[in-house]
């Protein structure tokens, strides 16, 4: 058997420190008896995109998922990520085709669960345990509903953190981790698996909202908060370590284990939030009315005031009542769509992650960019992004900017943003300078309102242990696309030739590779067809509960 355990948001530097000090003894032992390395996430380190690459072994240009919100081709509509959007076969699907028993628990991009021969309990994309498509087969769905009836599918920690109730936030995360582990142990006990993936998203949610507690480079870091609450972050890591130990104890001596995170966590620089105003300063994005920016500012200020009131109430009310307080800023932002953009007068469309679509006449109904000027516009915008400065520090917050064809490939690359960015996550950004055609310099600033202090970062962790794997070795250069190829190899199967990922041979002993050589299955990327209506129905189901969480994700 191969057991794959995901820890979303697990950050190499923090994991390495906690294992070295003995605060995560299980992972420390696994590192000593197996291999460890840093795992490179997908190019935009978005959880939905990264896990899609883990599951399929290919890059976003082949599996078709860029982020939680994806642009619908030939429209200005956004679609929430779901399993029906995947355009490549998944690891459980491939293993099932090879005659193996496979399952996934709480893994992103598995909702809706497919009515297929493998087992699925959906992750945080599912609205609830009662939702259609939450789990498959029904016997597993029934067990999961009982085990998880009091557990939030996706933790809302923003209101707890805003009111200073860090212990309550971490307590919710720990309760969820324990409940998910119990379900996983039930399934491990009642069936013999060839492959089972179990993912924990709770650390990711906690780290996004609590990153400022532990990172001294964060603009909101305070020594008193660190002294009072940083131990809570260690407690959550310790709990995850203990629950992973329980799962590992259920394995047989000849089983294999992979522990990984599809992305890490770093400072939410907020640079991506500056882009709409930055583009507007350069006359590359227009609002539907001249008052659009004014009314957006008024609403942001109103939301911030209401939010401050609710934050005060959260501090003084008892725990059960405080937990019922709504989060007005997130709710108001969730109601907003990109309808505020005047597409007939805009040349670029920003994404939530800071990437940019050209409003190209071949891609969008009101396209303003032609083939004749698209290359020049892209070069000009990329140059301006590279020269943009945060006036608070004088630093350039952009790490790099590239055309999509430089970072992705495949039949669906035309669905991805034309311009891909990566922002420095070592500091918060107070603004971005924009130099207009008249030579005047303007500053685009992040909008008002509460945002998480942390965000996904490009590096996660990879640990593997079991027969044929090296002991106490460190590997380099592992990527999320390599996980599926390595899993197939450890299960004795051939690796499809269309994979972008490869078997991590450096993790294997020479004896293992000699006795079990890597085999390739010559196969083109299959066409995975799904009706637009079914994709849209799944997207609406995801949106029904995630709109209010958009700024937490």
QUIJOZI-V407655 format. One record per residue. N is the residue number from 1. SS is DSSP state (a for helix, b for strand, c for the rest). PHI is phi in degrees with one decimal (NA if undefined). Layout:
# QUIJOZI-V407655
n=N ss=SS phi=PHI
n=N ss=SS phi=PHI
This chain:
# QUIJOZI-V407655
n=1 ss=c phi=NA
n=2 ss=b phi=-117.7
n=3 ss=b phi=-104.2
n=4 ss=b phi=-108.5
n=5 ss=b phi=-114.2
n=6 ss=b phi=-100.7
n=7 ss=b phi=-127.0
n=8 ss=c phi=-57.4
n=9 ss=c phi=86.9
n=10 ss=c phi=-64.7
n=11 ss=c phi=-105.2
n=12 ss=a phi=-51.8
n=13 ss=a phi=-59.7
n=14 ss=a phi=-72.4
n=15 ss=a phi=-62.6
n=16 ss=a phi=-63.5
n=17 ss=a phi=-69.8
n=18 ss=a phi=-69.5
n=19 ss=a phi=-73.9
n=20 ss=a phi=-69.3
n=21 ss=c phi=-89.9
n=22 ss=c phi=83.9
n=23 ss=c phi=-81.1
n=24 ss=c phi=-129.9
n=25 ss=a phi=-65.9
n=26 ss=a phi=-67.0
n=27 ss=a phi=-63.9
n=28 ss=a phi=-61.4
n=29 ss=a phi=-65.8
n=30 ss=a phi=-63.6
n=31 ss=a phi=-63.2
n=32 ss=a phi=-71.5
n=33 ss=a phi=-101.2
n=34 ss=c phi=-141.4
n=35 ss=b phi=-116.9
n=36 ss=b phi=-139.1
n=37 ss=b phi=-165.4
n=38 ss=b phi=-90.4
n=39 ss=b phi=-107.8
n=40 ss=b phi=-75.6
n=41 ss=c phi=-76.5
n=42 ss=c phi=-64.4
n=43 ss=c phi=-59.8
n=44 ss=c phi=-105.1
n=45 ss=c phi=40.6
n=46 ss=c phi=-83.0
n=47 ss=a phi=-57.2
n=48 ss=a phi=-67.1
n=49 ss=a phi=-67.5
n=50 ss=a phi=-64.3
n=51 ss=a phi=-68.9
n=52 ss=a phi=-62.0
n=53 ss=a phi=-72.0
n=54 ss=a phi=-60.0
n=55 ss=a phi=-73.6
n=56 ss=a phi=-108.2
n=57 ss=c phi=77.2
n=58 ss=c phi=-130.5
n=59 ss=c phi=-84.3
n=60 ss=a phi=-57.7
n=61 ss=a phi=-67.7
n=62 ss=a phi=-106.7
n=63 ss=a phi=-93.7
n=64 ss=c phi=86.3
n=65 ss=c phi=-112.2
n=66 ss=c phi=-100.4
n=67 ss=c phi=-163.9
n=68 ss=c phi=-60.3
n=69 ss=b phi=-110.4
n=70 ss=b phi=-122.8
n=71 ss=b phi=-70.0
n=72 ss=c phi=-76.1
n=73 ss=c phi=-54.7
n=74 ss=c phi=58.4
n=75 ss=c phi=-155.0
n=76 ss=c phi=-110.7
n=77 ss=c phi=-94.5
n=78 ss=b phi=-111.4
n=79 ss=b phi=-121.9
n=80 ss=b phi=-75.1
n=81 ss=c phi=-61.7
n=82 ss=c phi=-160.5
n=83 ss=a phi=-63.3
n=84 ss=a phi=-73.9
n=85 ss=a phi=-83.7
n=86 ss=c phi=-64.5
n=87 ss=c phi=-104.6
n=88 ss=c phi=-136.3
n=89 ss=c phi=-62.3
n=90 ss=c phi=-95.4
n=91 ss=a phi=-56.8
n=92 ss=a phi=-59.9
n=93 ss=a phi=-65.3
n=94 ss=a phi=-64.4
n=95 ss=a phi=-63.1
n=96 ss=a phi=-64.2
n=97 ss=a phi=-61.5
n=98 ss=c phi=-84.4
n=99 ss=c phi=88.7
n=100 ss=c phi=-104.3
n=101 ss=c phi=-92.1
n=102 ss=b phi=-129.7
n=103 ss=b phi=-159.5
n=104 ss=b phi=-134.1
n=105 ss=b phi=-123.7
n=106 ss=b phi=65.1
n=107 ss=b phi=-86.2
n=108 ss=c phi=-57.1
n=109 ss=c phi=67.1
n=110 ss=c phi=-116.6
n=111 ss=c phi=-106.9
n=112 ss=c phi=-72.7
n=113 ss=c phi=-63.3
n=114 ss=c phi=-81.5
n=115 ss=c phi=-78.8
n=116 ss=c phi=-134.0
n=117 ss=c phi=-88.0
n=118 ss=c phi=-104.1
n=119 ss=b phi=-93.2
n=120 ss=b phi=-140.0
n=121 ss=b phi=-119.6
n=122 ss=b phi=-66.5
n=123 ss=c phi=-93.2
n=124 ss=c phi=-71.6
n=125 ss=c phi=-72.3
n=126 ss=c phi=-73.0
n=127 ss=c phi=-62.7
n=128 ss=c phi=-166.1
n=129 ss=c phi=-70.7
n=130 ss=c phi=-91.5
n=131 ss=c phi=-67.2
n=132 ss=c phi=-62.9
n=133 ss=c phi=88.2
n=134 ss=c phi=-64.0
n=135 ss=b phi=-152.1
n=136 ss=b phi=-153.1
n=137 ss=c phi=-77.7
n=138 ss=a phi=-63.1
n=139 ss=a phi=-61.7
n=140 ss=a phi=-72.0
n=141 ss=a phi=-59.6
n=142 ss=a phi=-63.9
n=143 ss=a phi=-63.8
n=144 ss=a phi=-64.6
n=145 ss=a phi=-61.9
n=146 ss=a phi=-69.0
n=147 ss=a phi=-70.3
n=148 ss=a phi=-111.0
n=149 ss=c phi=-61.7
n=150 ss=c phi=-105.7
n=151 ss=c phi=-112.4
n=152 ss=c phi=-66.9
n=153 ss=c phi=-61.2
n=154 ss=c phi=-137.9
n=155 ss=c phi=-72.8
n=156 ss=c phi=-100.2
n=157 ss=c phi=-105.8
n=158 ss=a phi=-57.8
n=159 ss=a phi=-68.7
n=160 ss=a phi=-65.1
n=161 ss=a phi=-66.7
n=162 ss=a phi=-61.4
n=163 ss=c phi=-95.3
n=164 ss=c phi=78.4
n=165 ss=c phi=-95.1
n=166 ss=a phi=-64.1
n=167 ss=a phi=-63.3
n=168 ss=a phi=-65.4
n=169 ss=a phi=-61.8
n=170 ss=a phi=-68.0
n=171 ss=a phi=-60.6
n=172 ss=a phi=-61.6
n=173 ss=a phi=-63.0
n=174 ss=a phi=-65.6
n=175 ss=a phi=-60.2
n=176 ss=a phi=-65.8
n=177 ss=a phi=-59.2
n=178 ss=a phi=-65.1
n=179 ss=a phi=-64.9
n=180 ss=a phi=-68.2
n=181 ss=a phi=-64.3
n=182 ss=a phi=-60.3
n=183 ss=a phi=-64.5
n=184 ss=a phi=-61.2
n=185 ss=a phi=-66.0
n=186 ss=a phi=-57.6
n=187 ss=a phi=-71.3
n=188 ss=a phi=-64.8
n=189 ss=a phi=-78.7
n=190 ss=a phi=-97.8
n=191 ss=c phi=-150.5
n=192 ss=c phi=-101.0
n=193 ss=c phi=-98.8
n=194 ss=c phi=-91.0
n=195 ss=b phi=-150.0
n=196 ss=b phi=-142.1
n=197 ss=b phi=-109.6
n=198 ss=b phi=-125.7
n=199 ss=b phi=-119.7
n=200 ss=b phi=-116.0
n=201 ss=c phi=-98.3
n=202 ss=a phi=-64.4
n=203 ss=a phi=-63.7
n=204 ss=a phi=-58.3
n=205 ss=a phi=-64.8
n=206 ss=a phi=-66.3
n=207 ss=a phi=-68.2
n=208 ss=a phi=-61.3
n=209 ss=a phi=-91.5
n=210 ss=a phi=-116.9
n=211 ss=a phi=-60.5
n=212 ss=a phi=-66.0
n=213 ss=a phi=-71.9
n=214 ss=c phi=-119.8
n=215 ss=c phi=-105.0
n=216 ss=c phi=-68.3
n=217 ss=c phi=-81.8
n=218 ss=c phi=-71.1
n=219 ss=c phi=-62.9
n=220 ss=c phi=-101.5
n=221 ss=c phi=-65.5
n=222 ss=c phi=-135.2
n=223 ss=a phi=-62.2
n=224 ss=a phi=-67.9
n=225 ss=a phi=-67.6
n=226 ss=a phi=-60.0
n=227 ss=a phi=-62.7
n=228 ss=a phi=-81.5
n=229 ss=a phi=-126.9
n=230 ss=a phi=-58.6
n=231 ss=a phi=-64.1
n=232 ss=a phi=-65.8
n=233 ss=a phi=-64.5
n=234 ss=a phi=-63.6
n=235 ss=a phi=-64.6
n=236 ss=a phi=-66.6
n=237 ss=a phi=-61.9
n=238 ss=a phi=-63.1
n=239 ss=a phi=-65.2
n=240 ss=a phi=-59.2
n=241 ss=a phi=-58.7
n=242 ss=a phi=-65.6
n=243 ss=a phi=-70.9
n=244 ss=a phi=-62.3
n=245 ss=a phi=-60.2
n=246 ss=a phi=-65.9
n=247 ss=a phi=-67.8
n=248 ss=a phi=-63.5
n=249 ss=a phi=-64.4
n=250 ss=c phi=-82.4
n=251 ss=c phi=-83.0
n=252 ss=c phi=-90.0
n=253 ss=c phi=-58.0
n=254 ss=c phi=-94.2
n=255 ss=c phi=-80.5
n=256 ss=b phi=-113.1
n=257 ss=b phi=-138.4
n=258 ss=b phi=-126.0
n=259 ss=b phi=-117.8
n=260 ss=b phi=-150.8
n=261 ss=c phi=-128.4
n=262 ss=c phi=-73.5
n=263 ss=c phi=-162.7
n=264 ss=b phi=-102.7
n=265 ss=b phi=-137.1
n=266 ss=b phi=-147.7
n=267 ss=b phi=-66.4
n=268 ss=c phi=-77.6
n=269 ss=c phi=-67.3
n=270 ss=c phi=72.1
n=271 ss=a phi=-60.1
n=272 ss=a phi=-63.5
n=273 ss=a phi=-75.1
n=274 ss=a phi=-81.5
n=275 ss=a phi=-62.6
n=276 ss=a phi=-56.1
n=277 ss=a phi=-67.3
n=278 ss=a phi=-60.3
n=279 ss=a phi=-64.6
n=280 ss=a phi=-64.1
n=281 ss=a phi=-61.0
n=282 ss=c phi=-92.5
n=283 ss=c phi=59.8
n=284 ss=c phi=-104.4
n=285 ss=c phi=-141.1
n=286 ss=c phi=-124.1
n=287 ss=b phi=-87.6
n=288 ss=c phi=-66.0
n=289 ss=c phi=-142.3
n=290 ss=c phi=-64.0
n=291 ss=c phi=-87.3
n=292 ss=a phi=-56.8
n=293 ss=a phi=-65.2
n=294 ss=a phi=-62.3
n=295 ss=a phi=-69.0
n=296 ss=a phi=-64.1
n=297 ss=a phi=-66.0
n=298 ss=a phi=-60.1
n=299 ss=a phi=-67.1
n=300 ss=a phi=-60.1
n=301 ss=a phi=-65.9
n=302 ss=a phi=-62.8
n=303 ss=a phi=-62.1
n=304 ss=a phi=-63.2
n=305 ss=a phi=-65.7
n=306 ss=a phi=-62.9
n=307 ss=a phi=-63.8
n=308 ss=a phi=-63.2
n=309 ss=a phi=-63.1
n=310 ss=a phi=-66.0
n=311 ss=a phi=-64.8
n=312 ss=a phi=-62.5
n=313 ss=a phi=-62.6
n=314 ss=a phi=-62.7
n=315 ss=a phi=-78.2
n=316 ss=a phi=-100.5
n=317 ss=c phi=-83.7
n=318 ss=c phi=-59.9
n=319 ss=a phi=-49.2
n=320 ss=a phi=-59.9
n=321 ss=a phi=-72.3
n=322 ss=a phi=-63.1
n=323 ss=c phi=-67.5
n=324 ss=c phi=-89.7
n=325 ss=c phi=-68.6
n=326 ss=c phi=-72.0
n=327 ss=c phi=-114.9
n=328 ss=a phi=-64.4
n=329 ss=a phi=-65.9
n=330 ss=a phi=-62.8
n=331 ss=a phi=-62.7
n=332 ss=a phi=-65.4
n=333 ss=a phi=-65.1
n=334 ss=a phi=-66.0
n=335 ss=a phi=-72.5
n=336 ss=c phi=-77.3
n=337 ss=c phi=-117.2
n=338 ss=a phi=-80.0
n=339 ss=a phi=-66.3
n=340 ss=a phi=-73.2
n=341 ss=b phi=-83.9
n=342 ss=c phi=-88.6
n=343 ss=a phi=-66.9
n=344 ss=a phi=-71.6
n=345 ss=a phi=-122.7
n=346 ss=c phi=-112.2
n=347 ss=c phi=-106.4
n=348 ss=b phi=-135.5
n=349 ss=b phi=-124.4
n=350 ss=b phi=-81.2
n=351 ss=c phi=-101.0
n=352 ss=c phi=-63.3
n=353 ss=c phi=-89.2
n=354 ss=c phi=97.8
n=355 ss=c phi=-94.8
n=356 ss=b phi=-133.7
n=357 ss=b phi=-96.0
n=358 ss=b phi=-75.5
n=359 ss=c phi=-79.4
n=360 ss=b phi=-81.6
n=361 ss=c phi=-64.9
n=362 ss=c phi=-85.8
n=363 ss=c phi=-115.9
n=364 ss=c phi=-131.6
n=365 ss=c phi=-63.6
n=366 ss=c phi=-114.9
n=367 ss=c phi=-57.4
n=368 ss=c phi=-112.7
n=369 ss=b phi=-107.3
n=370 ss=c phi=-98.8
n=371 ss=a phi=-61.5
n=372 ss=a phi=-69.6
n=373 ss=a phi=-118.6
n=374 ss=a phi=-67.7
n=375 ss=a phi=-64.0
n=376 ss=a phi=-62.9
n=377 ss=a phi=-64.6
n=378 ss=a phi=-61.5
n=379 ss=a phi=-62.0
n=380 ss=a phi=-65.3
n=381 ss=a phi=-66.7
n=382 ss=a phi=-63.9
n=383 ss=a phi=-65.8
n=384 ss=a phi=-67.4
n=385 ss=a phi=-63.8
n=386 ss=a phi=-66.4
n=387 ss=a phi=-93.2
n=388 ss=c phi=-64.0
n=389 ss=c phi=-123.3
n=390 ss=b phi=-84.2
n=391 ss=c phi=-63.5
n=392 ss=c phi=-72.1
n=393 ss=c phi=-122.9
n=394 ss=c phi=77.7
n=395 ss=b phi=-93.9
n=396 ss=c phi=-93.7
n=397 ss=c phi=-80.0
n=398 ss=b phi=-86.4
n=399 ss=b phi=-77.9
n=400 ss=b phi=-159.8
n=401 ss=b phi=-140.0
n=402 ss=b phi=-143.1
n=403 ss=b phi=-66.8
n=404 ss=a phi=-59.7
n=405 ss=a phi=-68.2
n=406 ss=a phi=-80.3
n=407 ss=a phi=-119.3
n=408 ss=c phi=-140.6
n=409 ss=c phi=-150.1
n=410 ss=c phi=129.0
n=411 ss=c phi=-68.9
n=412 ss=c phi=-113.3
n=413 ss=a phi=-64.8
n=414 ss=a phi=-72.3
n=415 ss=a phi=-91.0
n=416 ss=c phi=-92.4
n=417 ss=c phi=-56.1
n=418 ss=c phi=-67.4
n=419 ss=b phi=-119.0
n=420 ss=b phi=-109.2
n=421 ss=b phi=-120.4
n=422 ss=b phi=-137.1
n=423 ss=b phi=-105.4
n=424 ss=c phi=-64.2
n=425 ss=c phi=-106.2
n=426 ss=c phi=-97.1
n=427 ss=c phi=-158.2
n=428 ss=c phi=-82.8
n=429 ss=c phi=-101.6
n=430 ss=c phi=-92.2
n=431 ss=c phi=175.1
n=432 ss=b phi=-128.4
n=433 ss=b phi=-78.9
n=434 ss=b phi=-133.7
n=435 ss=b phi=-99.6
n=436 ss=c phi=-77.3
n=437 ss=c phi=-64.0
n=438 ss=c phi=-86.1
n=439 ss=c phi=87.3
n=440 ss=c phi=-78.4
n=441 ss=b phi=-100.4
n=442 ss=b phi=-118.3
n=443 ss=b phi=-119.3
n=444 ss=b phi=-95.9
n=445 ss=c phi=-116.6
n=446 ss=c phi=-63.0
n=447 ss=c phi=-67.1
n=448 ss=c phi=-69.0
n=449 ss=c phi=121.4
n=450 ss=c phi=-84.6
n=451 ss=c phi=-132.4
n=452 ss=c phi=-60.2
n=453 ss=c phi=-80.4
n=454 ss=b phi=-119.8
n=455 ss=b phi=-152.7
n=456 ss=b phi=-56.4
n=457 ss=b phi=-120.9
n=458 ss=c phi=-72.1
n=459 ss=b phi=-121.2
n=460 ss=b phi=-111.0
n=461 ss=b phi=-121.2
n=462 ss=b phi=-141.3
n=463 ss=b phi=-127.9
n=464 ss=b phi=-141.2
n=465 ss=b phi=-147.7
n=466 ss=c phi=138.1
n=467 ss=c phi=-59.9
n=468 ss=c phi=85.9
n=469 ss=b phi=-99.2
n=470 ss=c phi=-65.7
n=471 ss=c phi=-115.5
n=472 ss=c phi=67.3
n=473 ss=b phi=-101.3
n=474 ss=b phi=-111.1
n=475 ss=b phi=-109.1
n=476 ss=b phi=-128.3
n=477 ss=b phi=79.2
n=478 ss=b phi=-70.1
n=479 ss=b phi=-126.0
n=480 ss=c phi=-60.0
n=481 ss=a phi=-66.5
n=482 ss=a phi=-76.6
n=483 ss=a phi=-64.8
n=484 ss=a phi=-64.2
n=485 ss=a phi=-63.2
n=486 ss=a phi=-67.0
n=487 ss=a phi=-63.5
n=488 ss=a phi=-61.7
n=489 ss=a phi=-61.7
n=490 ss=a phi=-65.0
n=491 ss=c phi=-93.3
n=492 ss=c phi=78.8
n=493 ss=c phi=-107.0
n=494 ss=c phi=-78.9
n=495 ss=b phi=-100.1
n=496 ss=b phi=-58.6
n=497 ss=c phi=-70.7
n=498 ss=c phi=-79.8
n=499 ss=c phi=-58.3
n=500 ss=c phi=-85.3
n=501 ss=c phi=-80.5
n=502 ss=c phi=-132.1
n=503 ss=c phi=-63.8
n=504 ss=c phi=-78.2
n=505 ss=a phi=-61.9
n=506 ss=a phi=-65.5
n=507 ss=a phi=-83.0
n=508 ss=b phi=-95.6
n=509 ss=c phi=-75.9
n=510 ss=a phi=-61.3
n=511 ss=a phi=-62.4
n=512 ss=a phi=-61.3
n=513 ss=a phi=-67.9
n=514 ss=a phi=-72.6
n=515 ss=a phi=-80.9
n=516 ss=c phi=-129.8
n=517 ss=c phi=-67.7
n=518 ss=c phi=-68.3
n=519 ss=c phi=-115.8
n=520 ss=b phi=-110.0
n=521 ss=b phi=-98.4
n=522 ss=c phi=-70.2
n=523 ss=c phi=-156.6
n=524 ss=c phi=-76.7
n=525 ss=c phi=-58.4
n=526 ss=c phi=-66.4
n=527 ss=c phi=-86.6
n=528 ss=c phi=-99.0
n=529 ss=c phi=-103.2
n=530 ss=c phi=-149.7
n=531 ss=c phi=-69.0
n=532 ss=a phi=-57.3
n=533 ss=a phi=-65.8
n=534 ss=a phi=-70.0
n=535 ss=a phi=-63.7
n=536 ss=a phi=-65.9
n=537 ss=a phi=-62.5
n=538 ss=a phi=-66.7
n=539 ss=a phi=-61.3
n=540 ss=a phi=-66.6
n=541 ss=a phi=-64.7
n=542 ss=a phi=-65.3
n=543 ss=a phi=-63.3
n=544 ss=a phi=-58.0
n=545 ss=a phi=-119.0
n=546 ss=a phi=-98.5
n=547 ss=a phi=-56.3
n=548 ss=a phi=-71.0
n=549 ss=a phi=-105.8
n=550 ss=a phi=-55.3
n=551 ss=a phi=-83.4
n=552 ss=a phi=-86.6
n=553 ss=c phi=-105.1
